[in-house]
Amino acid sequence: MTVDRARPVIVWFRQDLRLADHEALHAAAKSGAPVLPLYIHDDETPGALHIGGASRWWLHQSLEALSASLAKQGGTLILRKGPAHQVLADLLDETDAAAIHATRSYEPFGTQCEEDAAALCQNKGVAFQLHPGRLLFAPKDVATKDGRPFRVFTPFWRACLARPSPPAPLSAPTMRAFAEARSRPLHELNLQPTKPDWAGGLRDFWRPGEKHAQDRLTHFLDQLLGAYADRRDDLFGDSTSRLSPHLHFGEISPRQIWHRSLHAANAQSGTAPRGVEVFLKELGWREFSYHLLHQFPHMPDEPLRPEFEHFPWRQDPDALTAWQRGQTGYPVVDAGMRQLWLTGWMPNRVRMIAASFLIKHLLLPWQDGAAWFWDTLADADLASNSASWQWVAGCGADAAPYFRIFNPVLQGQKFDPNGEYVRNWVPELAHLPTRDIHAPWQASGGASAQPSFDLGSAGGTYPAPIVDHSAARARALAALATLKGRDNR
């Protein structure tokens, strides 16, 4: 592509808020033209993703970090607000830009924005180029032998691993010159909570930005990798990468993680190679989720298994509120939901336990849970969130069977055997002995039939279980039985 070096080129940042391993930015810098870095906050266009509160907080910090990185090279991140198509049209008129570079998206709204931008640029005689960067493997490159998308993870990941390794990541480019344009102040995007300011837990728990993403990966590979395969489901302590929000906002790329992990496996001995294999498989599930979303754009709202459209879900606002607030009476569920509310994150194992409880114990629609996670997770990702909730509900691709119903007491005992996780997030139970920590009603003389029970002066009160496990399991299986004969896959 030939570009008039007197005219600027726009780099349209979206979920790729970094400088290193950024092919769109590299292409713009290589053109020799002045670079105009742009971020558009579009929550007005019909169909736009209205991100949740925790994600909005993270986005503010991430944009602030990206802006500081560009400033070190002498550039300014241009911030605009409004429908992306209109913002791009206005900016092309204002700057006479010769080209727009962007990283390819795979969410339905993102791909629609790309189509609109491509049409706009064609009408104006401006080059528009999309670049890879969000995934390790493009959906068009991974398919079954008969050309269909995979719906089972294991053969999907096997097909990915059979492909050439993703290219080595690029270093951050040096921009020779930057273009300027009118920009809105970051605070005018209204991403930060004000009254009340509920983000204190997020500030304590996270450090957004490209530098901190790399620091976190270094910590994981140096300190946690060897034990990862065996300890990743431990609920208490620092045993996982916690890279998910950094990855979601593109502060780090999947191929940076891929290549640095393989390098660490080669450099370390012992259990590191096994840890890397298991860790990269988690990246594989992210890939699988995006490939599914690309092929089935209705996945965030509709079950992939159509017979589940007839599932007899309940409507119980009080039960939903109890689950959201961590007041179900099941300590491991409540600990996870309280951690989520305060920090915008919880371990994957607890996500599965909490999701299973909502869907199978309470018989509430998986879409209700997905909506809550969307609002409260700092790493809320449309593909992973939708695919994971459908997986737990048994209605998605390669889903866990619906009849597999977690016992929250046994799950707590297995993955939080000493009760540290529950004691940390449900402090009213902190004084209970370990034998009772995951079933506190046993220590109270069987008070589970009451709305709540007294834990003594050290703890106050704690809700009794809002549903009996055995009764809930029987009810869930009875609901599943109503779908018999409706399997339309």
C-alpha positions as CSV (number, residue, x, y, z in Angstrom):
1,M,0.0,0.0,0.0
2,T,1.4,3.4,-1.0
3,V,0.7,6.3,1.3
4,D,1.3,10.0,0.8
5,R,3.8,10.7,3.5
6,A,2.5,14.3,3.9
7,R,-0.9,13.0,5.0
8,P,-1.4,11.3,8.4
9,V,-2.4,7.7,8.9
10,I,-4.9,6.8,11.7
11,V,-4.3,3.9,14.0
12,W,-7.7,3.0,15.4
13,F,-7.1,1.5,18.8
14,R,-9.9,-0.7,20.3
15,Q,-9.2,-3.8,22.4
16,D,-5.4,-3.6,21.6
17,L,-4.3,-0.9,24.1
18,R,-0.5,-1.5,23.8
19,L,2.5,-0.5,21.7
20,A,4.4,-3.8,21.5
21,D,3.3,-6.5,19.1
22,H,0.8,-4.2,17.4
23,E,0.8,-4.9,13.7
24,A,-1.6,-2.0,12.9
25,L,0.7,0.4,14.7
26,H,3.8,-1.1,13.0
27,A,2.2,-0.7,9.6
28,A,1.4,2.9,10.3
29,A,4.9,3.7,11.6
30,K,6.5,1.9,8.6
31,S,4.6,4.1,6.2
32,G,6.7,7.0,7.2
33,A,3.6,9.2,7.5
34,P,2.6,11.1,10.7
35,V,0.7,8.7,13.0
36,L,-2.6,9.7,14.5
37,P,-3.4,7.3,17.4
38,L,-7.2,7.2,18.0
39,Y,-9.6,5.7,20.5
40,I,-13.4,6.0,20.0
41,H,-15.7,5.3,22.9
42,D,-18.9,4.2,21.1
43,D,-21.8,3.4,23.3
44,E,-24.4,5.1,21.2
45,T,-24.6,3.1,18.0
46,P,-27.5,0.5,18.1
47,G,-26.0,-2.8,19.0
48,A,-23.0,-1.3,20.7
49,L,-21.6,-3.2,23.6
50,H,-22.4,-1.3,26.8
51,I,-19.5,-2.5,29.0
52,G,-20.0,-3.1,32.7
53,G,-18.9,-1.0,35.6
54,A,-15.7,-2.9,36.4
55,S,-14.7,-3.0,32.7
56,R,-15.3,0.8,32.4
57,W,-13.0,1.4,35.4
58,W,-10.3,-0.8,33.8
59,L,-10.7,0.9,30.4
60,H,-10.1,4.3,32.0
61,Q,-6.8,3.2,33.6
62,S,-5.7,1.4,30.4
63,L,-6.3,4.4,28.2
64,E,-4.4,6.5,30.7
65,A,-1.4,4.1,30.5
66,L,-1.5,4.0,26.7
67,S,-1.7,7.8,26.5
68,A,1.4,8.0,28.8
69,S,3.3,5.5,26.6
70,L,2.5,7.5,23.4
71,A,3.5,10.7,25.2
72,K,7.0,9.3,25.8
73,Q,7.4,9.1,22.0
74,G,6.0,12.6,21.5
75,G,2.5,11.6,20.5
76,T,-1.1,12.2,21.8
77,L,-3.8,9.6,22.0
78,I,-6.8,11.2,20.4
79,L,-10.0,10.4,22.3
80,R,-13.4,10.8,20.7
81,K,-16.9,9.7,21.8
82,G,-19.8,8.8,19.6
83,P,-20.8,6.4,16.8
84,A,-17.5,5.1,15.3
85,H,-18.6,5.5,11.7
86,Q,-19.4,9.2,12.3
87,V,-16.3,9.9,14.3
88,L,-14.1,8.4,11.6
89,A,-15.9,10.4,8.9
90,D,-15.4,13.6,10.8
91,L,-11.7,12.8,11.5
92,L,-11.0,12.0,7.9
93,D,-12.4,15.3,6.9
94,E,-10.5,17.2,9.6
95,T,-7.1,15.6,9.0
96,D,-7.2,14.5,5.3
97,A,-5.7,11.2,6.6
98,A,-4.6,8.8,3.9
99,A,-5.3,5.5,5.7
100,I,-6.8,3.8,8.7
101,H,-5.1,0.8,10.3
102,A,-6.9,-1.3,12.9
103,T,-6.7,-4.7,14.6
104,R,-9.4,-7.1,13.4
105,S,-12.3,-7.8,15.8
106,Y,-14.4,-10.9,16.1
107,E,-17.4,-9.6,18.1
108,P,-20.5,-9.0,16.0
109,F,-20.6,-5.3,16.8
110,G,-16.9,-4.9,16.1
111,T,-17.1,-6.6,12.7
112,Q,-20.0,-4.4,11.8
113,C,-18.0,-1.3,12.7
114,E,-15.2,-2.6,10.4
115,E,-17.6,-3.1,7.5
116,D,-18.9,0.4,8.0
117,A,-15.4,1.8,8.2
118,A,-14.3,0.0,5.0
119,A,-17.3,1.3,3.1
120,L,-16.6,4.9,4.4
121,C,-13.0,4.7,3.3
122,Q,-13.8,3.3,-0.1
123,N,-16.2,6.2,-0.6
124,K,-13.5,8.7,0.4
125,G,-10.7,7.1,-1.5
126,V,-8.9,6.2,1.8
127,A,-7.0,3.0,2.5
128,F,-8.5,0.8,5.2
129,Q,-6.4,-2.2,6.5
130,L,-7.2,-4.7,9.2
131,H,-4.4,-6.6,10.9
132,P,-4.3,-9.7,13.2
133,G,-3.5,-9.4,16.9
134,R,-6.5,-10.5,18.9
135,L,-6.1,-14.3,18.4
136,L,-3.4,-16.8,17.9
137,F,-5.2,-18.5,15.0
138,A,-7.7,-16.8,12.6
139,P,-11.1,-18.6,12.5
140,K,-10.8,-19.0,8.7
141,D,-7.7,-21.1,9.2
142,V,-9.1,-23.6,11.6
143,A,-12.0,-25.9,10.5
144,T,-13.0,-29.5,10.4
145,K,-12.0,-31.7,7.4
146,D,-15.4,-30.8,5.7
147,G,-14.9,-27.1,6.3
148,R,-17.2,-26.6,9.2
149,P,-16.4,-24.9,12.5
150,F,-15.3,-27.1,15.4
151,R,-17.9,-27.5,18.2
152,V,-15.7,-29.8,20.4
153,F,-12.6,-28.3,22.1
154,T,-10.1,-31.2,22.0
155,P,-10.1,-31.6,18.2
156,F,-10.2,-27.9,17.8
157,W,-7.1,-27.4,19.9
158,R,-5.4,-30.3,18.2
159,A,-6.0,-28.7,14.9
160,C,-4.6,-25.4,16.2
161,L,-1.4,-27.0,17.5
162,A,-0.9,-28.8,14.1
163,R,-0.7,-25.4,12.4
164,P,2.6,-23.4,12.2
165,S,3.4,-21.6,15.5
166,P,2.1,-18.0,15.7
167,P,4.7,-15.5,14.5
168,A,7.1,-14.0,17.0
169,P,5.8,-10.9,18.6
170,L,7.0,-7.5,17.4
171,S,8.7,-4.9,19.5
172,A,7.2,-1.5,20.0
173,P,7.8,0.7,16.9
174,T,9.4,4.1,16.9
175,M,7.2,6.7,15.4
176,R,9.0,9.3,13.4
177,A,6.2,11.9,13.6
178,F,2.7,12.2,15.0
179,A,-0.3,14.1,13.8
180,E,-2.5,16.1,16.0
181,A,-6.3,16.5,16.2
182,R,-8.9,17.7,18.6
183,S,-9.3,15.3,21.6
184,R,-11.7,15.0,24.4
185,P,-10.3,14.8,28.0
186,L,-10.4,11.2,29.3
187,H,-12.7,12.2,32.2
188,E,-15.4,13.2,29.7
189,L,-15.8,9.6,28.6
190,N,-17.4,9.1,32.1
191,L,-15.7,5.7,32.7
192,Q,-14.9,6.2,36.4
193,P,-17.4,5.7,39.2
194,T,-18.0,8.9,41.2
195,K,-20.9,8.9,43.7
196,P,-20.4,6.5,45.2
197,D,-16.8,5.6,44.3
198,W,-17.0,1.8,44.6
199,A,-13.7,1.1,42.9
200,G,-11.5,0.9,45.9
201,G,-11.2,-2.9,45.8
202,L,-10.3,-2.7,42.1
203,R,-7.6,-0.2,42.7
204,D,-6.1,-2.3,45.5
205,F,-6.2,-5.6,43.5
206,W,-5.1,-4.5,40.0
207,R,-2.5,-2.4,38.1
208,P,-3.8,-2.0,34.5
209,G,-1.6,-1.1,31.6
210,E,0.9,-2.7,29.2
211,K,3.8,-2.5,31.6
212,H,1.9,-4.2,34.4
213,A,0.7,-6.9,32.0
214,Q,4.2,-7.8,31.2
215,D,5.2,-7.6,34.8
216,R,2.4,-10.0,35.7
217,L,3.4,-12.5,33.1
218,T,7.0,-12.4,34.3
219,H,5.8,-13.0,37.9
220,F,3.7,-15.9,36.7
221,L,6.4,-17.6,34.6
222,D,9.1,-17.1,37.2
223,Q,7.2,-17.9,40.4
224,L,4.0,-19.9,39.6
225,L,4.5,-21.8,36.4
226,G,6.0,-25.0,38.0
227,A,3.1,-25.5,40.2
228,Y,0.4,-24.3,37.9
229,A,-0.8,-27.6,36.5
230,D,-1.4,-28.9,40.0
231,R,-2.5,-25.8,41.9
232,R,-4.5,-23.7,39.4
233,D,-7.7,-24.7,41.0
234,D,-6.6,-23.7,44.5
235,L,-8.9,-21.0,45.7
236,F,-6.7,-19.3,48.1
237,G,-3.4,-17.6,47.3
238,D,-1.6,-16.6,44.1
239,S,-1.7,-19.6,41.8
240,T,-3.0,-18.4,38.4
241,S,-1.7,-15.8,35.9
242,R,-4.5,-13.2,36.4
243,L,-3.8,-12.0,33.0
244,S,-7.4,-12.2,31.7
245,P,-8.2,-8.5,32.0
246,H,-4.9,-7.5,30.5
247,L,-5.5,-9.8,27.6
248,H,-9.1,-8.7,27.2
249,F,-8.1,-5.1,26.8
250,G,-5.1,-6.0,24.6
251,E,-2.5,-4.7,27.0
252,I,-0.7,-7.9,26.2
253,S,-1.2,-10.0,23.1
254,P,-1.8,-13.8,23.0
255,R,1.3,-14.4,21.0
256,Q,3.4,-12.5,23.5
257,I,2.1,-14.9,26.1
258,W,2.5,-17.9,23.8
259,H,6.2,-17.3,23.0
260,R,7.3,-16.1,26.4
261,S,5.6,-19.2,28.0
262,L,7.4,-21.6,25.6
263,H,10.7,-19.9,26.2
264,A,10.1,-20.3,30.0
265,A,9.3,-24.0,29.5
266,N,12.6,-24.5,27.6
267,A,14.6,-22.5,30.2
268,Q,13.2,-24.2,33.3
269,S,13.3,-27.8,34.3
270,G,11.0,-30.0,36.4
271,T,7.3,-29.4,36.0
272,A,7.5,-26.2,33.9
273,P,6.8,-27.8,30.5
274,R,3.7,-29.5,31.9
275,G,2.6,-26.2,33.5
276,V,3.0,-24.4,30.1
277,E,1.0,-27.1,28.3
278,V,-1.9,-26.7,30.7
279,F,-1.6,-22.9,30.7
280,L,-1.5,-22.6,26.9
281,K,-4.6,-24.8,26.8
282,E,-6.4,-22.1,28.7
283,L,-5.4,-19.7,25.9
284,G,-6.9,-22.4,23.7
285,W,-10.3,-22.2,25.4
286,R,-10.2,-18.4,24.8
287,E,-9.5,-19.1,21.1
288,F,-12.3,-21.6,21.0
289,S,-14.7,-19.1,22.5
290,Y,-13.8,-16.5,19.9
291,H,-14.1,-19.0,17.0
292,L,-17.5,-20.0,18.3
293,L,-18.7,-16.3,18.6
294,H,-17.4,-15.6,15.1
295,Q,-19.4,-18.5,13.6
296,F,-22.4,-18.2,15.9
297,P,-22.9,-14.4,16.6
298,H,-26.2,-15.2,18.5
299,M,-24.2,-17.0,21.2
300,P,-24.4,-14.3,23.9
301,D,-28.2,-14.5,24.0
302,E,-29.3,-17.8,22.5
303,P,-28.3,-21.4,23.4
304,L,-26.2,-23.2,20.8
305,R,-28.3,-26.3,21.5
306,P,-31.8,-25.2,20.3
307,E,-33.6,-27.7,22.6
308,F,-32.6,-25.6,25.5
309,E,-34.9,-22.8,24.2
310,H,-37.6,-24.9,25.9
311,F,-35.9,-25.4,29.2
312,P,-38.3,-24.5,32.1
313,W,-36.2,-21.8,33.8
314,R,-37.6,-20.2,36.9
315,Q,-38.0,-16.5,37.6
316,D,-37.0,-15.7,41.2
317,P,-35.7,-12.1,41.8
318,D,-35.0,-12.7,45.5
319,A,-32.9,-15.8,44.8
320,L,-31.0,-13.9,42.0
321,T,-30.3,-11.0,44.4
322,A,-29.1,-13.4,47.1
323,W,-26.7,-15.0,44.6
324,Q,-25.4,-11.6,43.4
325,R,-24.8,-10.4,46.9
326,G,-23.1,-13.5,48.2
327,Q,-26.0,-14.4,50.5
328,T,-26.9,-17.9,49.4
329,G,-25.9,-19.7,52.6
330,Y,-23.3,-21.7,50.7
331,P,-19.9,-20.3,51.8
332,V,-17.8,-21.0,48.7
333,V,-20.4,-19.5,46.4
334,D,-20.8,-16.5,48.6
335,A,-17.0,-16.0,48.9
336,G,-16.7,-16.0,45.2
337,M,-19.5,-13.6,44.6
338,R,-18.2,-11.2,47.2
339,Q,-14.7,-11.3,45.8
340,L,-16.2,-10.6,42.4
341,W,-18.1,-7.5,43.6
342,L,-15.0,-6.1,45.4
343,T,-12.2,-6.9,43.0
344,G,-13.9,-7.6,39.6
345,W,-12.4,-11.1,39.5
346,M,-12.6,-14.5,41.0
347,P,-10.8,-17.8,40.2
348,N,-12.0,-19.9,37.3
349,R,-13.0,-22.8,39.6
350,V,-15.2,-20.5,41.7
351,R,-16.8,-19.1,38.5
352,M,-17.8,-22.6,37.6
353,I,-19.2,-23.3,41.1
354,A,-21.1,-20.1,41.3
355,A,-22.5,-20.5,37.8
356,S,-23.5,-24.0,38.4
357,F,-25.3,-23.0,41.6
358,L,-27.3,-20.3,39.8
359,I,-28.3,-22.5,36.9
360,K,-28.9,-25.8,38.6
361,H,-29.6,-25.1,42.2
362,L,-31.7,-22.0,41.6
363,L,-32.8,-23.0,38.1
364,L,-32.3,-19.4,36.9
365,P,-31.5,-18.6,33.3
366,W,-27.8,-18.7,32.4
367,Q,-28.3,-15.3,30.6
368,D,-29.0,-13.7,34.1
369,G,-25.7,-14.9,35.3
370,A,-23.9,-13.9,32.2
371,A,-25.3,-10.4,32.5
372,W,-24.1,-10.1,36.1
373,F,-20.7,-11.3,35.2
374,W,-20.6,-8.8,32.3
375,D,-21.3,-5.9,34.6
376,T,-18.9,-7.0,37.5
377,L,-15.9,-8.7,35.9
378,A,-12.9,-6.6,35.0
379,D,-12.1,-9.2,32.3
380,A,-15.7,-9.3,31.0
381,D,-15.2,-10.8,27.5
382,L,-18.1,-11.4,25.2
383,A,-16.8,-14.6,23.7
384,S,-15.4,-16.2,26.9
385,N,-18.3,-15.1,29.1
386,S,-21.0,-16.3,26.7
387,A,-19.2,-19.6,25.9
388,S,-18.4,-20.4,29.5
389,W,-22.0,-19.8,30.8
390,Q,-23.4,-22.0,28.0
391,W,-20.8,-24.6,28.9
392,V,-21.9,-24.8,32.5
393,A,-25.6,-24.7,31.4
394,G,-25.0,-27.7,29.1
395,C,-26.4,-25.8,26.1
396,G,-23.2,-24.7,24.4
397,A,-20.5,-26.3,22.3
398,D,-18.6,-29.2,24.0
399,A,-20.6,-28.3,27.1
400,A,-20.5,-30.1,30.4
401,P,-23.6,-32.3,30.7
402,Y,-26.4,-30.5,32.5
403,F,-26.8,-33.5,34.8
404,R,-23.4,-32.8,36.2
405,I,-24.4,-30.8,39.3
406,F,-21.7,-29.5,41.6
407,N,-22.2,-30.0,45.3
408,P,-21.0,-26.6,46.6
409,V,-20.0,-28.1,50.0
410,L,-17.8,-30.8,48.5
411,Q,-16.4,-28.3,46.0
412,G,-15.4,-26.0,48.9
413,Q,-13.9,-28.9,50.8
414,K,-11.9,-30.0,47.8
415,F,-10.5,-26.7,46.6
416,D,-10.4,-24.7,49.8
417,P,-9.6,-27.6,52.2
418,N,-8.4,-25.3,55.0
419,G,-11.1,-22.7,54.6
420,E,-8.8,-19.8,53.9
421,Y,-10.7,-18.6,50.9
422,V,-14.0,-18.6,52.7
423,R,-12.6,-17.0,55.8
424,N,-11.0,-14.2,53.7
425,W,-14.2,-13.3,51.8
426,V,-16.9,-14.3,54.3
427,P,-15.4,-12.9,57.6
428,E,-18.5,-13.7,59.6
429,L,-17.5,-17.4,59.3
430,A,-13.8,-16.8,60.1
431,H,-14.0,-18.2,63.6
432,L,-15.6,-21.5,62.6
433,P,-13.5,-24.7,62.7
434,T,-12.4,-26.0,59.4
435,R,-14.7,-29.0,59.6
436,D,-17.7,-26.7,59.6
437,I,-16.5,-23.8,57.4
438,H,-18.2,-25.1,54.2
439,A,-21.4,-26.2,55.9
440,P,-21.8,-23.7,58.8
441,W,-25.4,-24.8,59.5
442,Q,-23.9,-28.1,60.9
443,A,-22.2,-26.1,63.6
444,S,-25.4,-24.3,64.5
445,G,-27.4,-27.3,65.5
446,G,-29.1,-27.7,62.1
447,A,-30.6,-24.2,61.8
448,S,-30.8,-24.5,58.0
449,A,-34.6,-24.3,58.1
450,Q,-34.4,-20.7,59.3
451,P,-33.8,-17.7,57.2
452,S,-30.5,-17.1,59.0
453,F,-28.8,-18.4,62.1
454,D,-26.7,-17.1,64.9
455,L,-23.0,-17.7,64.6
456,G,-22.2,-16.4,68.0
457,S,-20.7,-13.1,69.1
458,A,-17.7,-13.6,66.9
459,G,-19.6,-13.9,63.7
460,G,-23.1,-12.5,64.1
461,T,-25.5,-14.0,61.6
462,Y,-25.2,-15.8,58.3
463,P,-28.0,-16.8,55.9
464,A,-29.1,-20.4,56.0
465,P,-28.9,-22.2,52.6
466,I,-31.6,-20.7,50.3
467,V,-32.1,-24.1,48.8
468,D,-31.4,-27.6,49.9
469,H,-28.8,-29.3,47.7
470,S,-30.5,-32.7,47.4
471,A,-33.9,-31.1,46.6
472,A,-32.3,-28.7,44.2
473,R,-30.5,-31.5,42.4
474,A,-33.7,-33.5,42.0
475,R,-35.6,-30.4,40.7
476,A,-32.8,-29.7,38.2
477,L,-32.8,-33.2,36.9
478,A,-36.6,-33.1,36.6
479,A,-36.4,-29.9,34.5
480,L,-33.8,-31.5,32.3
481,A,-36.1,-34.5,31.7
482,T,-38.7,-32.2,30.1
483,L,-36.2,-31.8,27.2
484,K,-36.2,-35.5,26.4
485,G,-36.7,-36.0,22.7
486,R,-35.9,-32.4,21.8
487,D,-32.3,-32.9,21.0
488,N,-32.0,-31.1,17.7
489,R,-28.3,-30.9,17.2
